[in-house]
Amino acid sequence: MKTIGIIGGGQLGRMLAMAAARLNFRTVILEPQPDSPAAQAANAQIVAAYDDPHGLDELARISDLITYEFENVPVAAAERLAATRPVFPPPKALEVAQDRLVEKRFINGCGIATARFHAIDSQADLEAALADFDGAGVLKTRRLGYDGKGQRVFRSGEDDPSGAFAALGHVPLILESFVPFQREISIIAARGPDGATACFDPAENVHRNGILHTSTVPASVTEATSEAARKAATAILAALGYVGVIGAEFFVLADGSVVVNEIAPRVHNSGHWTEAACVVSQFEQHIRAIAGLPLGDPSRHSDCVMQNLIGDDIGELSNLLAEPNVLVHLYGKAEARPGRKMGHFTRLT
Protein backbone atom coordinates (compact mmCIF):
# COMPACT_ATOMS: atom_id res chain seq x y z
CA MET A 1 0.00 0.00 0.00
CA LYS A 2 1.45 3.35 -1.04
CA THR A 3 1.67 6.36 1.26
CA ILE A 4 0.78 9.91 0.25
CA GLY A 5 2.39 12.69 2.25
CA ILE A 6 0.23 15.78 2.73
CA ILE A 7 1.70 19.11 3.83
CA GLY A 8 -0.83 20.99 5.93
CA GLY A 9 -3.22 19.84 8.61
CA GLY A 10 -6.41 21.77 7.87
CA GLN A 11 -9.78 20.73 6.53
CA LEU A 12 -8.57 20.37 2.94
CA GLY A 13 -5.88 17.94 4.04
CA ARG A 14 -8.50 16.12 6.09
CA MET A 15 -10.77 15.65 3.09
CA LEU A 16 -7.83 14.61 0.91
CA ALA A 17 -6.88 11.96 3.48
CA MET A 18 -10.44 10.65 3.52
CA ALA A 19 -10.51 10.43 -0.28
CA ALA A 20 -7.11 8.72 -0.33
CA ALA A 21 -8.27 6.06 2.12
CA ARG A 22 -11.17 5.17 -0.18
CA LEU A 23 -8.63 4.43 -2.91
CA ASN A 24 -6.46 2.32 -0.58
CA PHE A 25 -3.70 4.83 0.10
CA ARG A 26 -2.16 5.54 3.47
CA THR A 27 -1.60 9.20 4.36
CA VAL A 28 0.80 11.05 6.63
CA ILE A 29 0.39 14.72 7.53
CA LEU A 30 3.18 17.25 8.09
CA GLU A 31 1.74 19.95 10.34
CA PRO A 32 3.10 21.85 13.38
CA GLN A 33 -0.23 21.77 15.25
CA PRO A 34 -0.73 18.44 17.09
CA ASP A 35 -4.02 16.59 16.53
CA SER A 36 -4.78 18.66 13.46
CA PRO A 37 -8.07 18.19 11.58
CA ALA A 38 -6.21 16.37 8.79
CA ALA A 39 -4.34 14.10 11.19
CA GLN A 40 -7.65 12.93 12.65
CA ALA A 41 -8.39 11.29 9.28
CA ALA A 42 -4.84 10.22 8.36
CA ASN A 43 -2.65 7.29 9.36
CA ALA A 44 0.06 9.41 10.96
CA GLN A 45 1.21 12.96 11.61
CA ILE A 46 4.70 14.44 11.71
CA VAL A 47 4.54 17.37 14.12
CA ALA A 48 7.00 19.82 12.59
CA ALA A 49 7.15 23.21 10.92
CA TYR A 50 6.67 23.28 7.17
CA ASP A 51 10.30 24.30 6.67
CA ASP A 52 11.82 21.98 9.27
CA PRO A 53 14.49 19.93 7.45
CA HIS A 54 14.20 16.92 9.75
CA GLY A 55 10.42 16.85 9.40
CA LEU A 56 10.64 17.21 5.63
CA ASP A 57 13.21 14.42 5.36
CA GLU A 58 11.04 12.15 7.50
CA LEU A 59 8.03 12.92 5.30
CA ALA A 60 10.06 12.03 2.21
CA ARG A 61 11.34 8.85 3.83
CA ILE A 62 7.91 7.39 4.57
CA SER A 63 5.97 8.77 1.58
CA ASP A 64 5.82 7.51 -1.99
CA LEU A 65 4.54 10.84 -3.28
CA ILE A 66 3.74 14.19 -1.71
CA THR A 67 1.08 16.86 -2.12
CA TYR A 68 -0.10 19.88 -0.14
CA GLU A 69 -3.36 21.42 1.00
CA PHE A 70 -2.45 25.12 0.92
CA GLU A 71 -0.43 27.35 -1.38
CA ASN A 72 1.88 28.97 1.16
CA VAL A 73 4.11 25.95 1.60
CA PRO A 74 7.69 27.29 1.43
CA VAL A 75 8.95 26.76 -2.12
CA ALA A 76 12.34 25.66 -0.77
CA ALA A 77 10.59 22.96 1.26
CA ALA A 78 8.73 21.68 -1.80
CA GLU A 79 11.96 21.67 -3.82
CA ARG A 80 13.79 19.76 -1.06
CA LEU A 81 11.08 17.10 -1.14
CA ALA A 82 11.00 17.03 -4.95
CA ALA A 83 14.69 16.09 -5.00
CA THR A 84 13.78 12.61 -3.73
CA ARG A 85 10.02 12.16 -4.18
CA PRO A 86 7.36 13.20 -6.71
CA VAL A 87 5.69 16.41 -5.50
CA PHE A 88 2.36 17.38 -7.05
CA PRO A 89 1.34 20.04 -7.91
CA PRO A 90 4.89 20.99 -8.97
CA PRO A 91 6.83 23.59 -6.96
CA LYS A 92 6.54 25.99 -9.91
CA ALA A 93 2.82 26.30 -9.14
CA LEU A 94 3.68 27.48 -5.62
CA GLU A 95 6.11 30.07 -6.97
CA VAL A 96 3.39 31.51 -9.18
CA ALA A 97 0.52 31.40 -6.69
CA GLN A 98 2.38 32.77 -3.67
CA ASP A 99 2.97 36.20 -5.19
CA ARG A 100 -0.03 38.04 -6.62
CA LEU A 101 2.15 40.10 -8.95
CA VAL A 102 3.91 37.03 -10.34
CA GLU A 103 0.54 35.31 -10.64
CA LYS A 104 -1.03 38.16 -12.62
CA ARG A 105 1.94 38.38 -14.96
CA PHE A 106 1.93 34.62 -15.48
CA ILE A 107 -1.79 34.54 -16.30
CA ASN A 108 -1.43 37.45 -18.71
CA GLY A 109 1.48 35.59 -20.28
CA CYS A 110 -0.92 32.74 -21.02
CA GLY A 111 -3.03 35.21 -23.02
CA ILE A 112 -5.71 35.34 -20.33
CA ALA A 113 -7.23 38.56 -18.99
CA THR A 114 -6.94 39.75 -15.39
CA ALA A 115 -7.74 43.02 -13.66
CA ARG A 116 -5.29 45.82 -14.45
CA PHE A 117 -2.61 46.09 -11.79
CA HIS A 118 0.44 47.97 -10.55
CA ALA A 119 3.29 46.80 -8.33
CA ILE A 120 3.43 48.91 -5.16
CA ASP A 121 6.72 49.23 -3.29
CA SER A 122 6.22 52.63 -1.66
CA GLN A 123 3.59 55.20 -0.72
CA ALA A 124 4.57 57.15 -3.85
CA ASP A 125 3.92 54.08 -6.00
CA LEU A 126 0.48 53.74 -4.43
CA GLU A 127 -0.50 57.34 -5.05
CA ALA A 128 0.68 57.19 -8.67
CA ALA A 129 -1.19 53.93 -9.27
CA LEU A 130 -4.39 55.27 -7.72
CA ALA A 131 -4.17 58.29 -9.99
CA ASP A 132 -3.96 55.91 -12.97
CA PHE A 133 -7.06 54.07 -11.70
CA ASP A 134 -9.05 57.27 -10.96
CA GLY A 135 -8.58 56.84 -7.23
CA ALA A 136 -10.17 53.39 -7.03
CA GLY A 137 -8.75 49.92 -6.59
CA VAL A 138 -8.01 47.08 -4.21
CA LEU A 139 -4.64 47.19 -2.46
CA LYS A 140 -3.36 43.76 -1.44
CA THR A 141 -0.24 42.26 0.03
CA ARG A 142 1.57 40.35 -2.69
CA ARG A 143 2.08 37.38 -0.40
CA LEU A 144 0.22 35.45 2.32
CA GLY A 145 -3.20 37.13 2.21
CA TYR A 146 -6.36 34.99 2.26
CA ASP A 147 -10.08 35.31 3.02
CA GLY A 148 -9.91 39.09 2.65
CA LYS A 149 -6.94 39.57 4.98
CA GLY A 150 -4.11 41.95 4.04
CA GLN A 151 -6.30 44.18 1.86
CA ARG A 152 -7.51 47.78 1.64
CA VAL A 153 -10.22 49.03 -0.71
CA PHE A 154 -10.13 52.52 -2.22
CA ARG A 155 -13.18 54.07 -3.86
CA SER A 156 -12.90 57.09 -6.15
CA GLY A 157 -12.88 60.34 -4.17
CA GLU A 158 -13.86 58.62 -0.93
CA ASP A 159 -10.68 57.27 0.66
CA ASP A 160 -7.46 59.03 1.61
CA PRO A 161 -4.49 56.77 0.79
CA SER A 162 -2.17 58.53 3.25
CA GLY A 163 -0.31 55.99 5.35
CA ALA A 164 -1.82 52.99 3.57
CA PHE A 165 1.54 51.53 2.55
CA ALA A 166 2.77 51.69 6.14
CA ALA A 167 -0.51 50.32 7.50
CA LEU A 168 -0.05 47.12 5.50
CA GLY A 169 3.43 46.64 6.92
CA HIS A 170 5.84 48.23 4.43
CA VAL A 171 5.77 44.99 2.42
CA PRO A 172 5.49 44.55 -1.37
CA LEU A 173 1.90 45.21 -2.46
CA ILE A 174 -0.20 45.12 -5.60
CA LEU A 175 -3.00 47.52 -6.54
CA GLU A 176 -5.68 45.95 -8.70
CA SER A 177 -8.28 47.93 -10.61
CA PHE A 178 -11.96 47.34 -9.95
CA VAL A 179 -13.57 44.96 -12.42
CA PRO A 180 -17.21 45.75 -13.30
CA PHE A 181 -18.32 42.15 -12.91
CA GLN A 182 -21.85 40.79 -12.82
CA ARG A 183 -21.02 37.65 -10.88
CA GLU A 184 -18.15 35.52 -9.67
CA ILE A 185 -17.60 31.93 -10.73
CA SER A 186 -14.93 29.32 -10.22
CA ILE A 187 -13.75 26.28 -12.10
CA ILE A 188 -12.26 23.23 -10.40
CA ALA A 189 -10.01 21.57 -12.96
CA ALA A 190 -7.68 18.58 -12.87
CA ARG A 191 -4.73 17.45 -14.95
CA GLY A 192 -3.02 14.08 -14.83
CA PRO A 193 0.64 13.27 -15.49
CA ASP A 194 -0.32 12.18 -19.02
CA GLY A 195 -1.79 15.63 -19.78
CA ALA A 196 -5.42 14.49 -19.58
CA THR A 197 -7.72 17.16 -18.14
CA ALA A 198 -11.19 17.28 -16.61
CA CYS A 199 -13.23 20.27 -15.43
CA PHE A 200 -16.16 20.33 -13.04
CA ASP A 201 -19.07 22.61 -13.87
CA PRO A 202 -18.55 26.26 -12.88
CA ALA A 203 -19.91 27.30 -9.49
CA GLU A 204 -21.38 30.74 -8.86
CA ASN A 205 -19.89 32.15 -5.67
CA VAL A 206 -21.04 34.72 -3.13
CA HIS A 207 -18.62 36.10 -0.54
CA ARG A 208 -19.34 37.75 2.81
CA ASN A 209 -16.65 39.73 4.62
CA GLY A 210 -14.06 38.37 2.21
CA ILE A 211 -14.94 34.73 2.96
CA LEU A 212 -16.79 32.38 0.62
CA HIS A 213 -20.42 32.06 1.74
CA THR A 214 -22.17 30.00 -0.94
CA SER A 215 -21.35 28.17 -4.16
CA THR A 216 -24.31 27.45 -6.43
CA VAL A 217 -24.31 24.96 -9.31
CA PRO A 218 -25.32 25.46 -12.03
CA ALA A 219 -24.01 29.00 -12.28
CA SER A 220 -26.21 31.59 -13.99
CA VAL A 221 -23.95 31.87 -17.03
CA THR A 222 -24.14 30.86 -20.67
CA GLU A 223 -22.40 27.82 -22.08
CA ALA A 224 -20.06 30.19 -23.93
CA THR A 225 -19.00 31.73 -20.62
CA SER A 226 -18.55 28.30 -19.05
CA GLU A 227 -16.43 27.18 -21.96
CA ALA A 228 -14.28 30.33 -21.78
CA ALA A 229 -13.59 29.63 -18.10
CA ARG A 230 -12.80 25.97 -18.76
CA LYS A 231 -10.48 26.93 -21.61
CA ALA A 232 -8.63 29.43 -19.41
CA ALA A 233 -8.26 26.93 -16.56
CA THR A 234 -6.91 24.18 -18.80
CA ALA A 235 -4.47 26.61 -20.45
CA ILE A 236 -3.11 27.53 -17.02
CA LEU A 237 -2.76 23.84 -16.12
CA ALA A 238 -0.78 23.16 -19.29
CA ALA A 239 1.48 26.20 -18.84
CA LEU A 240 2.38 25.07 -15.32
CA GLY A 241 3.00 21.45 -16.31
CA TYR A 242 0.45 20.82 -13.59
CA VAL A 243 -0.58 17.55 -11.96
CA GLY A 244 -3.52 17.60 -9.54
CA VAL A 245 -6.57 19.79 -8.94
CA ILE A 246 -6.55 23.57 -9.25
CA GLY A 247 -9.15 26.19 -8.33
CA ALA A 248 -9.51 29.13 -10.70
CA GLU A 249 -11.71 32.10 -9.76
CA PHE A 250 -13.22 34.34 -12.43
CA PHE A 251 -15.16 37.58 -12.73
CA VAL A 252 -17.95 37.42 -15.34
CA LEU A 253 -18.46 40.67 -17.24
CA ALA A 254 -21.67 42.03 -18.76
CA ASP A 255 -20.81 40.64 -22.21
CA GLY A 256 -20.25 37.16 -20.77
CA SER A 257 -16.47 37.26 -21.03
CA VAL A 258 -14.34 36.18 -18.08
CA VAL A 259 -11.41 37.73 -16.21
CA VAL A 260 -9.27 35.61 -13.89
CA ASN A 261 -9.30 36.82 -10.29
CA GLU A 262 -6.86 34.31 -8.84
CA ILE A 263 -5.75 30.70 -8.93
CA ALA A 264 -5.17 28.27 -6.07
CA PRO A 265 -2.90 25.26 -6.73
CA ARG A 266 -4.91 22.87 -4.58
CA VAL A 267 -8.41 21.64 -3.91
CA HIS A 268 -10.66 24.61 -3.32
CA ASN A 269 -13.46 25.71 -0.98
CA SER A 270 -15.74 26.47 -3.94
CA GLY A 271 -15.41 22.84 -5.05
CA HIS A 272 -16.77 21.27 -1.86
CA TRP A 273 -20.13 20.81 -3.58
CA THR A 274 -18.59 18.04 -5.70
CA GLU A 275 -18.61 15.57 -2.79
CA ALA A 276 -22.43 15.67 -2.71
CA ALA A 277 -23.40 16.35 -6.33
CA CYS A 278 -20.83 14.35 -8.32
CA VAL A 279 -19.79 10.70 -8.37
CA VAL A 280 -16.14 11.77 -8.10
CA SER A 281 -15.36 14.66 -5.73
CA GLN A 282 -12.58 17.20 -6.23
CA PHE A 283 -10.69 15.42 -3.44
CA GLU A 284 -10.82 12.01 -5.10
CA GLN A 285 -9.98 13.67 -8.42
CA HIS A 286 -6.84 15.16 -6.89
CA ILE A 287 -5.75 11.80 -5.47
CA ARG A 288 -6.41 10.13 -8.81
CA ALA A 289 -4.37 12.75 -10.64
CA ILE A 290 -1.30 12.74 -8.40
CA ALA A 291 -1.30 8.92 -8.19
CA GLY A 292 -1.41 8.54 -11.97
CA LEU A 293 -4.86 6.95 -11.95
CA PRO A 294 -7.48 7.73 -14.62
CA LEU A 295 -9.31 10.99 -13.96
CA GLY A 296 -12.93 10.56 -12.94
CA ASP A 297 -16.00 11.82 -14.76
CA PRO A 298 -16.57 15.36 -13.44
CA SER A 299 -20.23 15.57 -14.46
CA ARG A 300 -22.78 16.25 -11.72
CA HIS A 301 -25.90 14.24 -10.97
CA SER A 302 -27.66 17.03 -9.02
CA ASP A 303 -27.99 20.79 -8.82
CA CYS A 304 -26.89 22.11 -5.45
CA VAL A 305 -25.90 24.94 -3.14
CA MET A 306 -22.87 24.60 -0.86
CA GLN A 307 -22.64 26.90 2.17
CA ASN A 308 -19.79 27.35 4.62
CA LEU A 309 -20.42 27.05 8.34
CA ILE A 310 -18.48 29.95 9.86
CA GLY A 311 -17.92 30.34 13.60
CA ASP A 312 -21.18 30.06 15.51
CA ASP A 313 -23.04 28.85 12.39
CA ILE A 314 -22.20 25.43 13.77
CA GLY A 315 -25.15 25.95 16.12
CA GLU A 316 -27.45 25.22 13.17
CA LEU A 317 -26.21 21.63 12.98
CA SER A 318 -29.33 19.96 14.39
CA ASN A 319 -31.61 21.82 11.99
CA LEU A 320 -29.41 20.94 9.02
CA LEU A 321 -29.28 17.28 9.95
CA ALA A 322 -33.07 17.22 10.06
CA GLU A 323 -33.33 18.34 6.43
CA PRO A 324 -33.61 15.89 3.55
CA ASN A 325 -31.05 16.10 0.73
CA VAL A 326 -28.43 17.89 2.83
CA LEU A 327 -24.89 16.59 3.28
CA VAL A 328 -23.08 18.08 6.29
CA HIS A 329 -19.31 17.92 6.63
CA LEU A 330 -17.61 19.11 9.83
CA TYR A 331 -13.89 19.69 10.11
CA GLY A 332 -12.95 18.38 13.54
CA LYS A 333 -12.04 21.79 14.96
CA ALA A 334 -12.40 22.05 18.72
CA GLU A 335 -13.23 25.75 19.02
CA ALA A 336 -15.61 27.94 17.03
CA ARG A 337 -14.26 31.44 16.46
CA PRO A 338 -15.56 34.37 14.39
CA GLY A 339 -14.46 33.94 10.78
CA ARG A 340 -13.27 30.36 11.32
CA LYS A 341 -14.50 27.72 8.88
CA MET A 342 -15.98 24.94 11.02
CA GLY A 343 -17.60 22.92 8.25
CA HIS A 344 -19.91 23.17 5.28
CA PHE A 345 -23.12 21.71 4.01
CA THR A 346 -24.41 21.02 0.52
CA ARG A 347 -28.12 21.10 -0.21
CA LEU A 348 -29.18 19.18 -3.31
CA THR A 349 -31.88 21.07 -5.21
CORLINNOR-V598403 format. One record per residue. N is the residue number from 1. PSI is psi in radians with two decimals (none if undefined). OMEGA is omega in whole degrees, -180 to 180 (NA if undefined). NEAR is the number of other C-alpha atoms within 12 Angstrom. Layout:
BEGIN
N:PSI:OMEGA:NEAR
N:PSI:OMEGA:NEAR
END
This chain:
BEGIN
1:2.22:-178:13
2:2.72:-180:20
3:2.28:176:32
4:2.15:173:44
5:2.38:180:49
6:2.12:177:54
7:2.11:-179:53
8:2.35:-173:43
9:0.33:-178:43
10:-2.87:-175:38
11:-0.54:179:38
12:-0.73:175:43
13:-0.65:178:44
14:-0.84:-177:41
15:-0.52:173:42
16:-0.74:179:51
17:-0.69:179:42
18:-0.74:179:35
19:-0.67:180:30
20:-0.70:-180:38
21:-0.63:179:25
22:-0.45:179:21
23:0.28:172:24
24:0.60:172:19
25:2.50:167:28
26:2.72:177:31
27:2.55:174:44
28:2.36:-175:45
29:2.35:169:49
30:2.01:-173:48
31:2.31:-179:37
32:-0.39:-178:24
33:2.06:179:22
34:2.67:178:21
35:0.83:-180:25
36:2.79:177:31
37:-0.71:-180:35
38:-0.70:-178:41
39:-0.50:178:38
40:-0.44:-178:29
41:0.00:-176:31
42:3.07:179:37
43:-0.46:-179:28
44:2.81:174:30
45:2.37:169:38
46:2.02:-179:36
47:1.73:-177:26
48:2.72:176:24
49:2.74:-177:24
50:-0.33:179:35
51:0.23:-179:26
52:2.04:-175:24
53:-0.64:-180:20
54:-0.72:177:19
55:-0.72:179:27
56:-0.74:-180:39
57:-0.63:177:27
58:-0.71:177:27
59:-0.77:179:41
60:-0.65:-177:34
61:-0.70:-173:21
62:-0.02:-179:29
63:2.60:173:34
64:-0.52:175:28
65:2.82:-170:35
66:2.46:175:48
67:-3.05:-179:52
68:2.73:-175:53
69:-0.04:179:41
70:2.74:-169:36
71:0.02:-180:38
72:0.40:169:29
73:2.29:178:39
74:2.27:-179:29
75:-0.69:180:27
76:-0.62:178:20
77:-0.77:179:33
78:-0.69:180:39
79:-0.64:177:28
80:-0.78:179:28
81:-0.70:-177:39
82:-0.27:178:26
83:-0.38:-177:19
84:-0.28:-178:21
85:2.64:173:26
86:2.30:177:28
87:2.10:-180:38
88:2.40:-8:45
89:2.81:-175:47
90:2.67:180:41
91:-0.50:178:33
92:-0.63:180:30
93:-0.63:176:42
94:-0.76:180:37
95:-0.73:-179:28
96:-0.82:-171:32
97:-0.37:-176:40
98:-0.26:-178:30
99:2.00:-175:32
100:-0.56:179:37
101:-0.80:177:33
102:-0.73:-180:27
103:-0.84:-179:35
104:-0.77:-180:33
105:-0.67:178:25
106:-0.82:-179:29
107:-0.77:176:34
108:-0.64:178:24
109:-0.36:175:18
110:0.04:-178:22
111:0.40:-176:18
112:2.40:-176:29
113:2.52:169:30
114:3.09:168:35
115:2.68:171:33
116:2.67:-176:28
117:2.78:173:35
118:2.46:170:32
119:2.38:-178:32
120:2.00:179:31
121:0.12:179:27
122:2.93:175:26
123:-0.64:179:28
124:-0.71:176:18
125:-0.75:-178:24
126:-0.82:-177:38
127:-0.65:177:29
128:-0.71:-179:21
129:-0.71:178:30
130:-0.65:177:36
131:-0.67:179:21
132:-0.53:-179:19
133:0.38:179:26
134:0.63:174:18
135:0.03:-175:26
136:2.56:176:30
137:3.06:178:34
138:2.07:179:36
139:2.22:-176:43
140:2.60:168:39
141:2.51:180:33
142:-0.44:-176:34
143:2.59:165:29
144:0.04:176:24
145:2.57:175:26
146:2.74:178:25
147:0.72:175:19
148:0.00:-180:20
149:2.65:178:20
150:0.66:-178:26
151:2.75:174:28
152:2.26:-178:29
153:2.35:175:26
154:2.32:178:29
155:2.44:-172:20
156:2.15:174:19
157:0.04:-175:14
158:-0.55:-171:12
159:2.33:177:19
160:2.12:-178:19
161:-0.03:-176:32
162:2.24:177:17
163:0.02:-176:17
164:-0.66:180:32
165:-0.76:179:30
166:-0.67:-177:20
167:-0.49:178:19
168:0.22:168:28
169:0.26:-180:19
170:0.63:179:19
171:2.84:178:24
172:2.32:-177:29
173:2.98:172:37
174:2.38:174:40
175:2.15:180:42
176:2.43:177:35
177:2.71:172:30
178:2.48:176:26
179:2.17:-179:27
180:1.24:-174:19
181:2.70:176:22
182:-0.55:179:21
183:2.91:177:31
184:2.37:176:39
185:2.90:174:46
186:2.66:176:50
187:2.27:171:53
188:2.04:-175:48
189:2.65:-180:52
190:2.62:175:52
191:2.32:178:45
192:3.00:180:33
193:-0.34:177:30
194:0.03:-180:19
195:-0.05:177:23
196:2.49:-180:26
197:2.74:176:35
198:2.38:-179:34
199:2.31:170:44
200:2.83:178:47
201:2.59:178:44
202:2.48:175:47
203:2.48:175:46
204:2.16:-170:36
205:2.49:174:37
206:2.28:180:28
207:2.58:173:21
208:2.21:-180:15
209:0.66:177:15
210:0.05:-179:18
211:2.42:178:25
212:2.27:178:34
213:-1.01:-180:29
214:2.65:170:32
215:2.14:-176:40
216:2.33:179:38
217:2.20:9:39
218:2.68:174:31
219:2.66:-180:28
220:1.15:180:22
221:2.82:179:31
222:2.88:176:21
223:-0.58:178:17
224:-0.70:177:17
225:-0.77:178:30
226:-0.76:-179:33
227:-0.65:178:21
228:-0.71:179:29
229:-0.75:178:41
230:-0.75:-180:35
231:-0.74:179:29
232:-0.78:-179:39
233:-0.77:-179:46
234:-0.55:176:37
235:-0.69:178:29
236:-0.75:178:41
237:-0.82:-178:41
238:-0.73:-178:28
239:-0.50:180:24
240:-0.14:-172:32
241:0.74:-165:25
242:2.56:169:37
243:2.15:-178:44
244:-2.88:-180:51
245:2.48:177:51
246:2.58:172:52
247:2.22:179:46
248:2.14:-179:46
249:2.42:-176:37
250:2.59:163:41
251:2.40:176:37
252:2.15:-178:36
253:3.01:-175:24
254:-0.55:-179:17
255:0.09:179:16
256:-0.10:178:25
257:2.86:-177:31
258:2.60:177:39
259:2.24:180:38
260:2.27:173:40
261:-0.99:177:39
262:2.89:175:40
263:2.68:177:41
264:2.04:-176:42
265:1.16:-174:43
266:3.06:167:46
267:2.73:-164:46
268:2.53:180:39
269:-0.70:-178:44
270:0.02:175:47
271:0.11:-178:55
272:-0.44:179:47
273:-0.41:-175:50
274:-0.44:-179:46
275:-0.38:180:39
276:-0.52:-170:32
277:0.06:178:34
278:2.71:176:29
279:-0.68:179:21
280:2.10:-180:32
281:2.94:175:41
282:-0.53:-178:48
283:-0.81:175:48
284:-0.68:180:40
285:-0.69:179:44
286:-0.79:179:54
287:-0.77:177:51
288:-0.82:-176:37
289:-0.87:-175:37
290:-0.41:179:40
291:-0.01:180:33
292:0.36:177:23
293:2.80:177:21
294:2.42:175:25
295:2.54:179:35
296:2.86:176:31
297:2.10:-177:24
298:0.04:-176:32
299:2.65:-179:26
300:2.65:177:27
301:-0.16:-178:22
302:2.64:165:23
303:2.74:-175:26
304:2.91:170:33
305:2.15:174:34
306:2.39:178:38
307:2.35:176:39
308:2.57:172:40
309:1.89:-174:33
310:2.21:176:30
311:-2.14:-175:23
312:-0.03:173:18
313:-0.39:-179:25
314:-0.33:177:32
315:-0.26:179:16
316:0.10:-173:20
317:-0.83:-177:23
318:-0.73:179:12
319:-0.71:-180:14
320:-0.72:-179:23
321:-0.37:179:19
322:-0.23:-178:12
323:2.51:171:16
324:2.71:174:14
325:0.53:176:20
326:2.20:174:27
327:2.16:180:29
328:2.35:178:31
329:2.01:178:31
330:2.72:-167:32
331:0.07:177:33
332:0.42:179:26
333:2.32:-172:28
334:-0.55:-171:17
335:2.24:175:17
336:2.23:178:20
337:2.68:178:15
338:2.30:178:15
339:-0.03:-178:25
340:2.29:178:24
341:2.00:-177:33
342:-0.35:-179:32
343:-2.96:175:38
344:2.87:171:39
345:2.66:178:43
346:2.15:180:38
347:2.05:176:31
348:2.36:-174:28
349:none:NA:19
END
